[in-house]
Amino acid sequence: MVHQSFKMALSKIDTEMDQEKYLREVTRHFRGIEKPLKYGPVVENLSDLISALHSEFSTNYVNIEMVNHLMLSYKSNPKEWKKFAKFDRYKYTRNLVDAGNGKFNLMILCWGEGHGSTIHDHSDSHCFMKMLKGELMETRYSWPESTTAKDHLENLKEGEEFEYHDALQVLGKTTMGVNEVAYINDNLGLHRVENPSHSDTAVSLHLYCPPFDTCSMFEKTTGKRVQCNVTFWSKYGLKSENH
């Protein structure tokens, strides 16, 4: 449960603000926290995590540090998430765990041996990624031509393509192990995630807020950008009809 003092602090916030607008605004300065908050609630299991997230998103003001804390606090237990973990032989899969009443998406991504994503953005949303099994390598890139996320996101229509002539610059690489959490938003750059192992699978838990159903993919050498739809391989443990 959230501490009473924290609830009192929330009561002083203007509850008339729009939650989605507020969350997007926060991406301008939030960079993620590395350790759980000292006085944050303890998450005992996956059900506790989901309940705590629903509570956190129940008001227009969302303490994004608390969301980060909750993702850090949950400890991987395969017995809890195994039913959501659906693998595909040829590509990584996105499996919806909870739709967050339309305010966030919590999903499990399953990575076969050597599977990886394209270089992509996050549609001006927050992205938390927690390792549940195995290891994943995240490579971060700058935006093409060093323009800002806002410049790229404005006036983008479905199906439009943009081509830039500068290659994407690598900002850094990080390998994540079980129970570690990575955070990214569009103001921190683009990224690609891959399972570096050719003998072991990997499983990760992702939280996106606000949720989105389109994002942009980028070609590394030219910076060419293409908008694409993102779908779920399964929902709530059941295979989706389009797969």
N, C-alpha and C positions, 0 to 999 in steps of 0.2 A: 504494500500500500504506500501511496505517496504521503510524505510527512505533512502534518497540519500546517507547519510554517510555510511549506511550499504552496499549499492550497491558498493560504492567505495572500501570498505574493501574487498568485494568479488573479485573485479577486480584484487587485488594484490595476490590472491591465484592461485597456479598452477592449471590451468583448465585442464591439461592433465591427472591428476590423475583419476583412476578408481573409480566411485562413490560407487559401491558395496564394493570394497576392503576398501575404506575409511570408510564407515559406520561400517563395521565389526571391523576395527581397533579402532574406537571410543568407542566400547563397553568395551574396557579394562579399561577406566577411567571414563566414564560418569555414573552418579548415579541418574540423574533426578533433576529437580528443583521444589521447592514447591510452588512458586508464579510466576505470569506472569512477564515478563521482564518490567522494568520501562518505557523503550522507545519503546517497541514492538508495532506492529500494533494491532488495535482493530478488533476483529471478531464479526460481527453483527448477522450472521446467518450461517446455515449449508453450504449454497452455498458459502459464503465468506470463510469459513474454507477450503472447497475443493479447491477453486481457489488459496488461499494462500499456501496450501500444494503443489499444482502443480508448483507454482512459486518457492517455496523453493527447490524442487527437480529438477528444470530445469537445474541446473549446476552440475558438478561433485563434487563440494564442497557443502556439506549440513550442515548448522548450526543446529546441533541437539538440541541446547538450544532453537532456534527459533521454531523448530517443537514442542518441549515441551510447549513453550509459547502459540502457536496456540491452542493446545489441552486444555490448562488451560483456555484460553480466551473465548472459545465457551461456551455459556450457553444453557443448555438443553431446547428445545422447542418441545414438542410432535407433534405439527402440522407439523414440518419439517421432523422428523424421523419416524413418525408412519407408513408410507407406506413401510418402510424397515423392520419393526419389525414383524417377523414371528415366532410364537411359535409352539413347538411340545409337545404333551402330556407327552412324556416319557423322553425327554432329552433336554438339552440346544441346541440352534441353532446358527449357524454362517451365517450371511447374508451380502453379499458383497454390499457395497455402492459405492465404487469407486476403480478401479484397479490401479490408479496412473501411467498409462503408463508403467506398469511393474516395477516401482521403489518403490512402496509402496502399501499396501492394507489397505483400510479403511473399516471397517465392523461393523455391529451392532450385538451384541450377546444378545439373549433373554433367560432368565432363569425362568423356571416355579418354583412353590413352592418347595423348597428343592432340586432343581437341582444343580449339581456341576460337575466340570471337574475332570479328573484324575490329578495326579502329573505329570508335564511335563516340558520340556525345551522349548527353543525358537529358535533352529537351528542357534545360533550365530547371531541373529538379535535383533533389538530394539523392545520392546513391551510397548506401552502406552495404558492405560485402563482408560476411563473416565465414570463416572456414569451418566446415563441419567434418570433413574427411580429406586426407591427402594434402597436396600442396598445389597452389596456383601461383603463376608469375604474372604480375601486373606491369605493363610498360606504359608510361605516360608520355604524351606528346603535346607540343604546343599547337595552338590553332594555326592554320595556314596563314602565311604572310603576317603573323603576329597580330592579327586583328582580334578584337574582343569577342567574347561569346555573344554579347548583345548585337553586335554588328551582323553576325552570321544568322542569328535567330529571327531577326526582324524581316518581315515580308517574305518568308519562305513558304511557298505553296507546295502542296503535295505533287510529286512527280518532277519538280524542278531540279536541275542539276547545276552545280557551280564548279568551275575549273580554275585552279590556281596553279602557278608555275613553280612555286617553291615547295620543296619536299618538307614533310612534317619533321620537326626537330624532336628528338628523344629528350625528355626531361629527366628520366630516371627509371630504374627497374627495381621491383621489390618482390621477393618470394614470401608468400604467406603460408603459415602453418596452422594447424588445428586450433580453433578458438581465437585466432587473431582477427582483427577487424580493419578493413581499409575504407576510406571515405573519399569521395570525389564529387565535384559538381563542375559545371561548365566554366566557371571562372578559374578553376584550377587546371583546366586543360581537357584533353581527350585521353582515352586509354584503350588498350587491348589487353584481354585476359586470356591466359592459356594454361593448359595442364602440361607441364614440361616432361612429365613421366611417360614413358612408352610401355610401362608394365603395370601401373596402378591407376585406378580411377580417382576422381576428386569430386567432392560435393560442397557447395557453398550456399549460404543463406543470404538473400538480398532483400533490402528494404528500399523502395522508391517512394518519395513523397515530394510533390503531388505525383500520383500515378500518371503514366503516359503510354500511348499505344503507337507512337511514331518516334523515330529518332533519325539521326544522320550517320551514314557510314563514310569513311574517308579512305582514299587510296594513298598509300604512304609516299610514293615517289613523286606524285604530281599534286597532291592535296585535293584531288577531285572529290566532290561531295555529292552524295545521292541520298535522298530521303527514303526511308523504308518503314514498313509496318512491323511491329513486334507482336508476336503471338505467344500463346501458351501451348506447350506440348501436352500438358495435363492440367486439370483443375480439381483441387481437393482430393487428389489421389486417383482420379479417373481420367482416362485418356480423352483428349478433346476430339470433337468430330472431324476437324480439319487435319488430323494427323493419322 
